[in-house]
Amino acid sequence: MMTSTPDTVPLPSGERIPPLGQGTWHIGDDPRRRADEIAALRHGLDLGMTLVDTAEMYGSGASEELVGEAIADRRDEVFLVSKVLPGHADRSGTIAACEDSLRRLGTDRLDLYLLHWRGRIPLEETLEAFAELTDSGKIRHWGVSNFDVSDMTDLVSTPGGDGVAVDQVLYNLTRRGVEYDLMPWCHRRDIPLMAYSPIEQGRLPRSRALGEVARAHGATPAQVALAWVLRQGVAAIPKAGRVDHVEENHAALDLELAPEDLDALDRAFPPPTGPVPLEVL
C-alpha cells in the first residue's frame, strides 16, 4: 500500500490528470463570497490543481458560471469536469445540457463529462449522446458518478460502455465501503476513481486519531485525511472557497504517511469486511 501521493492519475486513454483538484459544490451559492471563491480557484491553478469539477446541478448553474469566470483566460490549463443530471440524460437532453454547461462555463469543450448518478433513462441513450458529443468535440472523455459495482457492470456491458474514463464517488476515511468491491473492480480495469467530499465536508478533522497523526507530522487533520485518500491512486476534489484553504489542501500532496500512521487510521476507521451499499451525499 502506498504511503505517498502519486504524481498523476492515469485515465484509460493514457492521459494523466492531477491527483488533487478543486471541487465546486456550493461554490457560487452566496454572491458575497464570489470574489474569494474566484481567487481561490485561480490560486489553485497557480499551484497546479488544474483539475476543476463542477456540475449543472450546483446552484442550478451558478457554480459553472463562477468557474467560467475564474478560468476565462486560463482555459487551456484546466482539466474541466461537469455533469449531467439523470433527469436530462436521454440523448437529446444530454446534448442540450452539455451545451448549456458549455455556455455557462464560457468554453467550447469539456475534458470530462459525467452522468451525475444513474436514473431511469436507459444507459444506452446517455451513451449515444456521449458518443455524439465526443464526435463533435464538445467533450473529450466521459464517465459516471455514484455508480456501484452493479451499475458499472451494467455500464460496461452496454454498447460503448467500455469507454468509461472515471467513476466519481464519495470516498474518505469514514466512507470506505468502495474499498471492498468497487475499487478493486475499477483497478482491474484501469478505471480511476475520483473522490468527492474527501474530508467529509469538513467534519473529519474533528477526529482524535487524525489529530494525533497530524501532530506527529506538523500537519493539519484535513491534510492527513486528504493524504490518506490520495495515496490510493485516487483523484480527490476537495472544495475550498478561500486562498488559505487551497494552500492547506495543496500541502497534503507533500505529506507522506508512515505505515504506523495507516495502522492507527485503520484502527480508528476500520476498512470494510464485506459489501457496503454505495454511500452518497
Backbone as CSV, one residue per row, in Angstrom:
resi,resn,N_x,N_y,N_z,CA_x,CA_y,CA_z,C_x,C_y,C_z
1,MET,0.846,-1.204,0.000,0.000,0.000,0.000,0.873,1.243,0.000
2,MET,0.521,2.188,-0.850,1.320,3.405,-0.950,1.148,4.268,0.289
3,THR,2.209,4.977,0.645,2.137,5.909,1.765,2.248,7.351,1.299
4,SER,2.537,7.570,0.021,2.633,8.922,-0.505,1.780,9.031,-1.758
5,THR,1.648,10.251,-2.258,0.744,10.532,-3.354,1.418,10.341,-4.704
6,PRO,0.803,9.572,-5.625,1.353,9.507,-6.987,1.342,10.891,-7.637
7,ASP,2.256,11.102,-8.574,2.355,12.406,-9.224,1.148,12.714,-10.098
8,THR,0.576,11.686,-10.726,-0.580,11.852,-11.589,-1.471,10.622,-11.468
9,VAL,-2.682,10.749,-11.974,-3.622,9.631,-12.039,-3.907,9.364,-13.513
10,PRO,-3.638,8.146,-14.004,-3.849,7.869,-15.430,-5.306,7.546,-15.742
11,LEU,-5.790,8.074,-16.849,-7.077,7.689,-17.398,-6.874,6.484,-18.319
12,PRO,-7.941,5.769,-18.643,-7.781,4.612,-19.546,-7.167,4.977,-20.890
13,SER,-7.348,6.213,-21.338,-6.784,6.648,-22.614,-5.265,6.814,-22.566
14,GLY,-4.714,6.835,-21.358,-3.292,7.113,-21.191,-3.020,8.543,-20.767
15,GLU,-3.993,9.428,-20.943,-3.847,10.802,-20.457,-3.770,10.794,-18.936
16,ARG,-3.031,11.731,-18.380,-2.859,11.778,-16.930,-3.410,13.086,-16.379
17,ILE,-4.046,12.985,-15.224,-4.651,14.154,-14.593,-4.027,14.361,-13.216
18,PRO,-4.120,15.572,-12.674,-3.568,15.817,-11.342,-4.293,14.981,-10.290
19,PRO,-3.590,14.495,-9.281,-4.260,13.732,-8.236,-5.135,14.592,-7.330
20,LEU,-4.802,15.862,-7.223,-5.550,16.766,-6.349,-6.133,17.893,-7.181
21,GLY,-7.457,17.975,-7.164,-8.136,19.017,-7.910,-8.946,19.917,-7.010
22,GLN,-9.936,20.562,-7.611,-10.765,21.519,-6.892,-12.229,21.234,-7.180
23,GLY,-12.988,20.961,-6.114,-14.414,20.778,-6.239,-15.146,22.098,-6.049
24,THR,-16.376,22.164,-6.551,-17.103,23.435,-6.504,-18.544,23.287,-6.028
25,TRP,-18.849,22.188,-5.348,-20.179,22.023,-4.777,-20.399,23.139,-3.741
26,HIS,-21.460,23.907,-3.884,-21.835,25.050,-3.036,-21.027,26.309,-3.333
27,ILE,-20.035,26.222,-4.205,-19.352,27.442,-4.638,-20.252,28.170,-5.637
28,GLY,-20.415,29.464,-5.426,-21.314,30.252,-6.253,-22.676,30.461,-5.636
29,ASP,-22.921,29.832,-4.473,-24.237,29.949,-3.831,-24.471,31.323,-3.219
30,ASP,-23.402,31.948,-2.712,-23.531,33.213,-1.983,-22.754,34.299,-2.719
31,PRO,-23.440,35.268,-3.313,-22.734,36.323,-4.058,-21.699,37.062,-3.226
32,ARG,-21.861,37.104,-1.909,-20.901,37.810,-1.057,-19.549,37.112,-1.026
33,ARG,-19.523,35.836,-1.344,-18.258,35.089,-1.321,-17.632,34.951,-2.709
34,ARG,-18.242,35.536,-3.705,-17.828,35.292,-5.080,-16.367,35.658,-5.334
35,ALA,-15.960,36.836,-4.905,-14.579,37.256,-5.172,-13.575,36.320,-4.511
36,ASP,-13.851,35.912,-3.267,-12.960,34.984,-2.576,-12.919,33.634,-3.276
37,GLU,-14.063,33.165,-3.745,-14.113,31.854,-4.394,-13.387,31.858,-5.733
38,ILE,-13.529,32.931,-6.487,-12.791,33.038,-7.748,-11.286,33.110,-7.477
39,ALA,-10.905,33.895,-6.473,-9.478,33.985,-6.128,-8.936,32.624,-5.700
40,ALA,-9.739,31.862,-4.953,-9.304,30.547,-4.503,-9.093,29.605,-5.686
41,LEU,-10.032,29.578,-6.608,-9.888,28.711,-7.775,-8.663,29.090,-8.599
42,ARG,-8.449,30.362,-8.786,-7.302,30.803,-9.584,-5.983,30.506,-8.876
43,HIS,-5.972,30.631,-7.551,-4.756,30.290,-6.815,-4.485,28.795,-6.913
44,GLY,-5.547,27.999,-6.883,-5.368,26.564,-7.070,-4.729,26.244,-8.414
45,LEU,-5.138,26.940,-9.447,-4.499,26.740,-10.752,-3.019,27.100,-10.684
46,ASP,-2.699,28.190,-9.989,-1.298,28.588,-9.838,-0.472,27.481,-9.181
47,LEU,-1.111,26.722,-8.291,-0.418,25.669,-7.551,-0.428,24.328,-8.289
48,GLY,-1.031,24.300,-9.469,-1.064,23.059,-10.240,-2.300,22.212,-10.024
49,MET,-3.277,22.721,-9.273,-4.523,21.989,-9.034,-5.491,22.300,-10.175
50,THR,-5.148,21.794,-11.346,-5.827,22.198,-12.575,-7.018,21.313,-12.930
51,LEU,-7.275,20.297,-12.131,-8.496,19.512,-12.266,-9.608,20.262,-11.535
52,VAL,-10.603,20.742,-12.273,-11.692,21.524,-11.692,-13.010,20.829,-12.005
53,ASP,-13.767,20.527,-10.959,-15.004,19.763,-11.089,-16.211,20.626,-10.735
54,THR,-17.231,20.570,-11.589,-18.471,21.281,-11.326,-19.628,20.438,-11.852
55,ALA,-20.827,21.015,-11.903,-21.998,20.283,-12.378,-23.121,21.259,-12.649
56,GLU,-23.996,20.884,-13.581,-25.150,21.732,-13.848,-26.039,21.866,-12.610
57,MET,-26.035,20.861,-11.739,-26.872,20.878,-10.551,-26.422,21.904,-9.520
58,TYR,-25.130,22.184,-9.444,-24.590,23.021,-8.380,-25.092,24.453,-8.544
59,GLY,-25.955,24.859,-7.630,-26.509,26.200,-7.691,-27.311,26.449,-8.947
60,SER,-27.877,25.373,-9.526,-28.647,25.494,-10.776,-27.868,26.259,-11.844
61,GLY,-26.583,25.942,-11.946,-25.725,26.568,-12.949,-24.836,27.669,-12.421
62,ALA,-25.099,28.144,-11.200,-24.297,29.249,-10.661,-22.839,28.854,-10.485
63,SER,-22.592,27.606,-10.089,-21.211,27.156,-9.932,-20.484,27.166,-11.268
64,GLU,-21.135,26.679,-12.312,-20.495,26.684,-13.624,-20.179,28.102,-14.075
65,GLU,-21.091,29.021,-13.829,-20.842,30.412,-14.228,-19.639,30.989,-13.488
66,LEU,-19.538,30.689,-12.197,-18.396,31.188,-11.427,-17.098,30.556,-11.924
67,VAL,-17.115,29.239,-12.157,-15.922,28.571,-12.682,-15.524,29.179,-14.019
68,GLY,-16.519,29.436,-14.871,-16.227,30.041,-16.164,-15.523,31.376,-16.027
69,GLU,-15.952,32.172,-15.066,-15.293,33.458,-14.836,-13.871,33.260,-14.328
70,ALA,-13.695,32.281,-13.430,-12.371,32.063,-12.831,-11.352,31.581,-13.843
71,ILE,-11.778,30.790,-14.827,-10.822,30.202,-15.769,-10.841,30.897,-17.131
72,ALA,-11.526,32.018,-17.237,-11.791,32.641,-18.540,-10.545,32.819,-19.388
73,ASP,-9.439,33.251,-18.782,-8.220,33.484,-19.555,-7.194,32.367,-19.364
74,ARG,-7.648,31.233,-18.774,-6.711,30.147,-18.466,-7.283,28.788,-18.855
75,ARG,-8.227,28.790,-19.779,-8.944,27.547,-20.089,-8.007,26.410,-20.457
76,ASP,-6.966,26.669,-21.197,-6.102,25.595,-21.676,-5.288,24.954,-20.551
77,GLU,-5.228,25.587,-19.390,-4.527,24.996,-18.249,-5.375,23.955,-17.523
78,VAL,-6.687,23.989,-17.743,-7.633,23.294,-16.871,-8.104,21.980,-17.481
79,PHE,-8.183,20.940,-16.648,-8.914,19.717,-16.986,-10.295,19.888,-16.379
80,LEU,-11.261,20.243,-17.203,-12.563,20.724,-16.760,-13.597,19.604,-16.794
81,VAL,-14.276,19.433,-15.664,-15.255,18.361,-15.492,-16.608,18.973,-15.163
82,SER,-17.656,18.493,-15.817,-19.006,18.826,-15.391,-19.884,17.585,-15.511
83,LYS,-21.155,17.725,-15.128,-22.035,16.556,-15.010,-23.429,16.886,-15.506
84,VAL,-24.083,15.863,-16.046,-25.463,15.963,-16.479,-26.359,15.257,-15.461
85,LEU,-27.468,15.882,-15.114,-28.420,15.273,-14.198,-29.099,14.066,-14.859
86,PRO,-29.430,13.039,-14.086,-30.057,11.858,-14.688,-31.388,12.147,-15.352
87,GLY,-32.117,13.150,-14.875,-33.379,13.507,-15.497,-33.229,14.131,-16.865
88,HIS,-32.015,14.566,-17.196,-31.732,15.167,-18.506,-31.010,14.198,-19.437
89,ALA,-30.813,12.951,-18.985,-29.796,12.102,-19.609,-30.289,11.232,-20.752
90,ASP,-31.426,11.602,-21.399,-31.728,10.944,-22.666,-30.827,11.555,-23.738
91,ARG,-30.955,11.063,-24.956,-29.992,11.503,-25.978,-30.054,13.014,-26.210
92,SER,-31.242,13.527,-26.487,-31.342,14.958,-26.787,-31.118,15.805,-25.546
93,GLY,-31.581,15.319,-24.385,-31.421,16.077,-23.149,-29.976,16.202,-22.725
94,THR,-29.201,15.140,-22.902,-27.784,15.185,-22.550,-27.044,16.193,-23.408
95,ILE,-27.336,16.177,-24.698,-26.675,17.118,-25.608,-27.050,18.549,-25.254
96,ALA,-28.339,18.790,-24.977,-28.773,20.140,-24.611,-28.151,20.580,-23.295
97,ALA,-28.090,19.663,-22.317,-27.499,20.003,-21.020,-26.026,20.331,-21.164
98,CYS,-25.324,19.568,-21.984,-23.901,19.837,-22.202,-23.707,21.201,-22.843
99,GLU,-24.514,21.500,-23.832,-24.387,22.802,-24.495,-24.693,23.948,-23.537
100,ASP,-25.660,23.751,-22.632,-25.937,24.774,-21.621,-24.751,24.936,-20.670
101,SER,-24.135,23.814,-20.269,-22.968,23.886,-19.397,-21.816,24.607,-20.090
102,LEU,-21.590,24.296,-21.355,-20.523,24.969,-22.098,-20.757,26.470,-22.155
103,ARG,-22.008,26.855,-22.360,-22.324,28.282,-22.407,-22.042,28.951,-21.068
104,ARG,-22.479,28.325,-19.982,-22.243,28.923,-18.659,-20.757,28.967,-18.329
105,LEU,-20.017,27.962,-18.773,-18.581,27.895,-18.492,-17.760,28.748,-19.457
106,GLY,-18.369,29.220,-20.508,-17.653,30.062,-21.467,-16.577,29.328,-22.228
107,THR,-16.843,28.056,-22.572,-15.847,27.258,-23.272,-16.521,26.468,-24.381
108,ASP,-15.712,25.897,-25.256,-16.259,25.101,-26.351,-16.142,23.606,-26.112
109,ARG,-15.579,23.214,-24.945,-15.368,21.785,-24.709,-15.262,21.495,-23.209
110,LEU,-15.634,20.289,-22.852,-15.364,19.746,-21.520,-14.315,18.655,-21.668
111,ASP,-13.424,18.572,-20.721,-12.441,17.495,-20.746,-13.036,16.187,-20.248
112,LEU,-14.042,16.267,-19.388,-14.695,15.079,-18.865,-16.142,15.441,-18.537
113,TYR,-17.075,14.621,-19.016,-18.496,14.852,-18.778,-19.061,13.601,-18.126
114,LEU,-19.698,13.784,-16.964,-20.163,12.663,-16.160,-21.683,12.619,-16.084
115,LEU,-22.233,11.410,-16.077,-23.617,11.200,-15.656,-23.615,11.263,-14.134
116,HIS,-24.355,12.220,-13.558,-24.219,12.542,-12.130,-24.605,11.369,-11.233
117,TRP,-25.648,10.676,-11.556,-25.979,9.396,-10.933,-26.922,8.677,-11.874
118,ARG,-27.136,7.408,-11.617,-27.966,6.615,-12.510,-29.441,6.873,-12.217
119,GLY,-30.200,7.126,-13.258,-31.628,7.336,-13.119,-32.412,6.313,-13.910
120,ARG,-33.597,6.706,-14.346,-34.477,5.779,-15.044,-34.236,5.716,-16.546
121,ILE,-33.556,6.692,-17.075,-33.302,6.698,-18.520,-32.265,5.622,-18.852
122,PRO,-32.539,4.793,-19.847,-31.596,3.715,-20.191,-30.198,4.259,-20.478
123,LEU,-29.197,3.517,-20.008,-27.816,3.928,-20.238,-27.504,4.055,-21.720
124,GLU,-28.159,3.240,-22.551,-27.904,3.297,-23.989,-28.121,4.703,-24.540
125,GLU,-29.165,5.383,-24.058,-29.463,6.717,-24.575,-28.381,7.717,-24.172
126,THR,-27.952,7.628,-22.915,-26.901,8.538,-22.449,-25.603,8.296,-23.210
127,LEU,-25.274,7.028,-23.431,-24.033,6.718,-24.133,-24.083,7.161,-25.581
128,GLU,-25.250,7.077,-26.204,-25.373,7.591,-27.568,-25.072,9.091,-27.598
129,ALA,-25.582,9.813,-26.594,-25.323,11.252,-26.538,-23.846,11.525,-26.269
130,PHE,-23.249,10.775,-25.350,-21.824,10.957,-25.078,-21.005,10.734,-26.355
131,ALA,-21.370,9.712,-27.137,-20.641,9.442,-28.375,-20.789,10.607,-29.351
132,GLU,-21.994,11.154,-29.450,-22.209,12.279,-30.359,-21.436,13.507,-29.894
133,LEU,-21.433,13.750,-28.588,-20.707,14.898,-28.051,-19.195,14.740,-28.244
134,THR,-18.720,13.508,-28.124,-17.297,13.248,-28.361,-16.948,13.488,-29.825
135,ASP,-17.777,12.970,-30.701,-17.515,13.126,-32.135,-17.510,14.601,-32.554
136,SER,-18.337,15.400,-31.897,-18.423,16.823,-32.246,-17.347,17.663,-31.562
137,GLY,-16.563,17.042,-30.669,-15.503,17.762,-29.973,-15.972,18.547,-28.765
138,LYS,-17.227,18.370,-28.369,-17.735,19.120,-27.219,-17.315,18.492,-25.894
139,ILE,-17.007,17.198,-25.911,-16.403,16.560,-24.741,-15.233,15.712,-25.210
140,ARG,-14.233,15.566,-24.355,-13.061,14.770,-24.695,-13.141,13.366,-24.105
141,HIS,-13.661,13.262,-22.894,-13.851,11.977,-22.220,-15.210,12.010,-21.529
142,TRP,-15.736,10.838,-21.216,-16.976,10.778,-20.445,-16.820,9.749,-19.333
143,GLY,-17.645,9.908,-18.315,-17.608,8.978,-17.201,-18.917,9.012,-16.446
144,VAL,-18.867,8.500,-15.231,-20.070,8.396,-14.405,-19.737,8.833,-12.986
145,SER,-20.785,9.022,-12.201,-20.637,9.383,-10.798,-21.663,8.593,-9.995
146,ASN,-21.270,8.180,-8.807,-22.161,7.452,-7.898,-22.646,6.129,-8.496
147,PHE,-21.772,5.443,-9.215,-22.078,4.113,-9.752,-21.398,3.071,-8.868
148,ASP,-22.172,2.068,-8.430,-21.593,0.963,-7.676,-21.180,-0.148,-8.638
149,VAL,-20.744,-1.286,-8.099,-20.238,-2.360,-8.958,-21.323,-2.864,-9.899
150,SER,-22.533,-3.010,-9.395,-23.630,-3.469,-10.244,-23.877,-2.497,-11.392
151,ASP,-23.869,-1.197,-11.073,-24.055,-0.192,-12.114,-22.921,-0.222,-13.132
152,MET,-21.705,-0.354,-12.639,-20.555,-0.372,-13.540,-20.575,-1.618,-14.426
153,THR,-21.008,-2.732,-13.869,-21.106,-3.958,-14.670,-22.121,-3.773,-15.790
154,ASP,-23.263,-3.174,-15.441,-24.257,-2.879,-16.479,-23.687,-1.926,-17.521
155,LEU,-22.953,-0.935,-17.062,-22.415,0.077,-17.969,-21.476,-0.538,-18.992
156,VAL,-20.505,-1.307,-18.527,-19.518,-1.839,-19.469,-20.092,-2.937,-20.345
157,SER,-21.277,-3.446,-19.974,-21.963,-4.430,-20.808,-22.836,-3.768,-21.869
158,THR,-22.989,-2.453,-21.777,-23.786,-1.687,-22.730,-22.892,-1.276,-23.896
159,PRO,-23.372,-1.344,-25.125,-22.533,-0.937,-26.258,-21.932,0.456,-26.053
160,GLY,-20.628,0.530,-26.153,-19.910,1.784,-25.942,-19.532,2.048,-24.503
161,GLY,-20.058,1.248,-23.584,-19.822,1.498,-22.169,-18.410,1.241,-21.704
162,ASP,-17.652,0.492,-22.505,-16.264,0.228,-22.114,-15.377,1.448,-22.309
163,GLY,-15.954,2.546,-22.805,-15.187,3.787,-22.943,-15.204,4.660,-21.719
164,VAL,-15.777,4.180,-20.625,-15.871,4.987,-19.408,-14.482,5.356,-18.898
165,ALA,-14.308,6.623,-18.523,-12.984,7.115,-18.113,-12.816,7.198,-16.609
166,VAL,-13.920,7.416,-15.858,-13.835,7.705,-14.424,-15.151,7.298,-13.766
167,ASP,-15.068,6.871,-12.514,-16.246,6.787,-11.649,-15.985,7.700,-10.456
168,GLN,-16.788,8.740,-10.325,-16.624,9.684,-9.215,-17.574,9.284,-8.084
169,VAL,-17.007,9.041,-6.893,-17.792,8.531,-5.778,-17.391,9.225,-4.476
170,LEU,-18.247,9.084,-3.487,-17.942,9.550,-2.140,-16.924,8.603,-1.520
171,TYR,-15.766,9.152,-1.120,-14.724,8.318,-0.529,-13.892,9.141,0.432
172,ASN,-13.840,8.678,1.658,-12.971,9.277,2.672,-12.823,8.272,3.810
173,LEU,-12.139,8.653,4.862,-11.867,7.716,5.950,-13.135,7.148,6.593
174,THR,-14.208,7.901,6.586,-15.449,7.415,7.191,-16.366,6.738,6.179
175,ARG,-15.976,6.742,4.920,-16.806,6.173,3.843,-15.927,5.243,3.003
176,ARG,-15.559,4.110,3.568,-14.576,3.235,2.954,-15.180,2.031,2.227
177,GLY,-16.492,1.996,2.102,-17.131,0.820,1.513,-16.636,0.468,0.124
178,VAL,-16.224,1.466,-0.666,-15.775,1.184,-2.039,-14.512,0.331,-2.070
179,GLU,-13.775,0.291,-0.955,-12.549,-0.494,-0.933,-12.820,-1.991,-1.050
180,TYR,-14.009,-2.427,-0.634,-14.288,-3.867,-0.624,-14.477,-4.425,-2.025
181,ASP,-15.232,-3.702,-2.867,-15.532,-4.267,-4.183,-15.350,-3.291,-5.340
182,LEU,-15.835,-2.056,-5.206,-15.777,-1.135,-6.340,-14.349,-0.760,-6.704
183,MET,-13.528,-0.432,-5.717,-12.151,-0.030,-6.010,-11.370,-1.155,-6.687
184,PRO,-11.413,-2.386,-6.167,-10.703,-3.466,-6.873,-11.252,-3.717,-8.279
185,TRP,-12.570,-3.628,-8.415,-13.190,-3.834,-9.737,-12.659,-2.806,-10.724
186,CYS,-12.624,-1.548,-10.324,-12.135,-0.495,-11.205,-10.636,-0.613,-11.460
187,HIS,-9.875,-0.950,-10.429,-8.430,-1.087,-10.612,-8.103,-2.172,-11.631
188,ARG,-8.842,-3.276,-11.593,-8.582,-4.361,-12.549,-8.823,-3.916,-13.980
189,ARG,-9.644,-2.908,-14.165,-9.991,-2.433,-15.497,-9.341,-1.082,-15.817
190,ASP,-8.436,-0.646,-14.955,-7.719,0.625,-15.150,-8.667,1.815,-15.264
191,ILE,-9.758,1.766,-14.509,-10.700,2.882,-14.444,-10.464,3.597,-13.114
192,PRO,-10.008,4.828,-13.119,-9.721,5.501,-11.846,-10.989,5.950,-11.141
193,LEU,-10.885,6.029,-9.829,-11.929,6.648,-9.020,-11.551,8.100,-8.764
194,MET,-12.568,8.935,-8.676,-12.402,10.325,-8.285,-13.220,10.516,-7.015
195,ALA,-12.592,10.992,-5.950,-13.236,11.078,-4.642,-13.800,12.463,-4.390
196,TYR,-15.125,12.528,-4.217,-15.702,13.796,-3.766,-15.895,13.756,-2.260
197,SER,-15.947,14.926,-1.651,-16.029,15.087,-0.186,-14.966,14.250,0.528
198,PRO,-13.686,14.379,0.135,-12.634,13.560,0.752,-12.348,13.916,2.203
199,ILE,-12.886,15.041,2.677,-12.735,15.403,4.095,-14.110,15.399,4.772
200,GLU,-15.089,14.734,4.128,-16.449,14.624,4.686,-17.032,15.999,4.987
201,GLN,-16.846,16.903,4.022,-17.361,18.266,4.126,-16.926,18.959,5.420
202,GLY,-15.660,18.718,5.773,-15.080,19.411,6.924,-15.302,18.741,8.267
203,ARG,-16.050,17.645,8.295,-16.327,17.004,9.586,-15.193,16.106,10.054
204,LEU,-14.421,15.542,9.133,-13.362,14.611,9.509,-12.292,15.212,10.407
205,PRO,-11.868,16.467,10.215,-10.786,16.997,11.046,-11.063,16.994,12.544
206,ARG,-12.294,16.731,12.961,-12.586,16.683,14.392,-12.145,15.366,15.036
207,SER,-11.718,14.407,14.220,-11.350,13.091,14.747,-10.083,13.161,15.586
208,ARG,-10.112,12.495,16.725,-8.944,12.458,17.615,-7.765,11.737,16.949
209,ALA,-8.067,10.613,16.281,-6.992,9.852,15.637,-6.306,10.679,14.557
210,LEU,-7.087,11.397,13.787,-6.495,12.267,12.774,-5.634,13.339,13.418
211,GLY,-6.118,13.874,14.523,-5.358,14.904,15.217,-4.010,14.406,15.691
212,GLU,-3.968,13.176,16.183,-2.704,12.619,16.670,-1.711,12.409,15.529
213,VAL,-2.192,11.877,14.411,-1.303,11.687,13.257,-0.830,13.042,12.733
214,ALA,-1.740,13.996,12.694,-1.388,15.326,12.195,-0.301,15.965,13.053
215,ARG,-0.435,15.861,14.377,0.578,16.463,15.262,1.942,15.822,15.044
216,ALA,1.961,14.538,14.784,3.236,13.847,14.568,3.947,14.333,13.314
217,HIS,3.187,14.887,12.375,3.772,15.341,11.109,3.818,16.862,10.995
218,GLY,3.364,17.561,12.011,3.288,19.009,11.912,2.325,19.448,10.830
219,ALA,1.249,18.667,10.662,0.257,18.929,9.625,-1.094,19.182,10.270
220,THR,-2.096,19.447,9.453,-3.451,19.596,9.965,-4.200,18.280,9.755
221,PRO,-5.244,18.050,10.548,-6.040,16.836,10.333,-6.602,16.740,8.919
222,ALA,-7.022,17.856,8.349,-7.552,17.826,6.988,-6.486,17.371,5.995
223,GLN,-5.250,17.795,6.193,-4.173,17.363,5.302,-3.924,15.868,5.414
224,VAL,-3.998,15.327,6.622,-3.841,13.884,6.801,-4.968,13.142,6.093
225,ALA,-6.201,13.625,6.254,-7.345,12.979,5.605,-7.191,12.980,4.090
226,LEU,-6.722,14.090,3.539,-6.508,14.163,2.093,-5.359,13.255,1.651
227,ALA,-4.264,13.278,2.387,-3.118,12.441,2.025,-3.501,10.973,2.050
228,TRP,-4.345,10.598,3.012,-4.798,9.202,3.107,-5.577,8.799,1.855
229,VAL,-6.466,9.654,1.363,-7.214,9.357,0.142,-6.280,9.304,-1.060
230,LEU,-5.398,10.257,-1.178,-4.567,10.388,-2.363,-3.588,9.237,-2.528
231,ARG,-3.158,8.625,-1.440,-2.135,7.590,-1.565,-2.697,6.328,-2.214
232,GLN,-4.018,6.255,-2.413,-4.634,5.118,-3.070,-4.597,5.231,-4.594
233,GLY,-4.023,6.292,-5.119,-4.063,6.491,-6.553,-5.394,7.033,-7.025
234,VAL,-6.146,7.623,-6.094,-7.457,8.199,-6.372,-7.292,9.704,-6.567
235,ALA,-7.985,10.279,-7.540,-8.023,11.733,-7.678,-9.041,12.279,-6.676
236,ALA,-8.711,13.356,-6.009,-9.593,13.936,-4.999,-9.928,15.371,-5.373
237,ILE,-11.168,15.769,-5.076,-11.623,17.110,-5.472,-12.249,17.835,-4.273
238,PRO,-11.442,18.171,-3.268,-11.987,18.928,-2.145,-12.384,20.336,-2.559
239,LYS,-13.389,20.851,-1.902,-13.809,22.238,-2.140,-13.003,23.165,-1.232
240,ALA,-12.661,24.327,-1.758,-12.029,25.363,-0.945,-12.481,26.712,-1.477
241,GLY,-13.077,27.505,-0.618,-13.581,28.799,-1.039,-12.699,29.971,-0.670
242,ARG,-11.514,29.663,-0.072,-10.581,30.719,0.317,-9.168,30.311,-0.084
243,VAL,-8.336,31.292,-0.335,-6.962,31.030,-0.742,-6.211,30.228,0.309
244,ASP,-6.375,30.569,1.591,-5.641,29.842,2.625,-6.083,28.386,2.697
245,HIS,-7.348,28.132,2.433,-7.846,26.755,2.436,-7.268,25.980,1.256
246,VAL,-7.142,26.617,0.104,-6.499,25.984,-1.049,-5.066,25.599,-0.713
247,GLU,-4.346,26.511,-0.068,-2.953,26.222,0.284,-2.852,25.064,1.273
248,GLU,-3.790,24.999,2.211,-3.806,23.878,3.158,-4.019,22.561,2.419
249,ASN,-4.991,22.541,1.508,-5.231,21.323,0.736,-4.008,20.936,-0.085
250,HIS,-3.390,21.907,-0.736,-2.257,21.616,-1.608,-1.099,20.995,-0.834
251,ALA,-0.901,21.410,0.402,0.212,20.879,1.197,0.067,19.394,1.481
252,ALA,-1.140,18.852,1.343,-1.331,17.415,1.554,-0.559,16.584,0.539
253,LEU,-0.254,17.167,-0.610,0.496,16.428,-1.627,1.886,16.036,-1.146
254,ASP,2.437,16.813,-0.227,3.796,16.548,0.259,3.830,15.745,1.545
255,LEU,2.675,15.316,2.022,2.600,14.597,3.287,2.704,13.097,3.036
256,GLU,3.740,12.485,3.562,3.938,11.045,3.408,3.580,10.349,4.714
257,LEU,2.575,9.511,4.651,2.120,8.792,5.840,2.940,7.528,6.030
258,ALA,3.371,7.307,7.262,4.155,6.121,7.591,3.219,4.927,7.802
259,PRO,3.750,3.694,7.680,2.903,2.520,7.922,2.189,2.566,9.273
260,GLU,2.872,3.082,10.297,2.211,3.150,11.616,1.069,4.168,11.611
261,ASP,1.172,5.209,10.782,0.063,6.157,10.647,-1.146,5.467,10.028
262,LEU,-0.911,4.697,8.974,-2.001,3.993,8.313,-2.645,2.976,9.250
263,ASP,-1.819,2.320,10.062,-2.364,1.365,11.033,-3.257,2.071,12.053
264,ALA,-2.796,3.225,12.524,-3.592,3.980,13.500,-4.916,4.429,12.896
265,LEU,-4.885,4.861,11.641,-6.115,5.299,10.983,-7.039,4.126,10.708
266,ASP,-6.465,2.967,10.388,-7.300,1.772,10.199,-8.000,1.377,11.496
267,ARG,-7.321,1.551,12.607,-7.958,1.217,13.894,-9.110,2.182,14.185
268,ALA,-8.898,3.431,13.855,-9.933,4.433,14.130,-11.067,4.378,13.108
269,PHE,-10.721,4.030,11.876,-11.698,3.991,10.782,-11.535,2.652,10.063
270,PRO,-12.092,1.576,10.598,-11.821,0.242,10.063,-12.264,0.087,8.608
271,PRO,-11.454,-0.607,7.821,-11.849,-0.898,6.443,-13.020,-1.871,6.402
272,PRO,-13.754,-1.925,5.314,-14.916,-2.819,5.244,-14.486,-4.279,5.216
273,THR,-15.292,-5.118,5.842,-15.034,-6.575,5.818,-16.057,-7.300,4.971
274,GLY,-16.957,-6.555,4.360,-17.969,-7.131,3.482,-18.576,-6.050,2.627
275,PRO,-19.482,-6.426,1.748,-20.098,-5.421,0.877,-20.827,-4.340,1.671
276,VAL,-20.705,-3.107,1.196,-21.374,-1.955,1.808,-22.107,-1.211,0.691
277,PRO,-23.382,-0.909,0.867,-24.084,-0.139,-0.167,-23.351,1.172,-0.435
278,LEU,-23.294,1.557,-1.701,-22.585,2.772,-2.072,-23.208,3.966,-1.363
279,GLU,-22.366,4.732,-0.677,-22.844,5.902,0.049,-22.766,7.137,-0.841
280,VAL,-23.696,8.045,-0.640,-23.724,9.284,-1.403,-24.050,10.441,-0.467
281,LEU,-23.690,11.647,-0.905,-24.079,12.875,-0.204,-24.860,13.749,-1.175
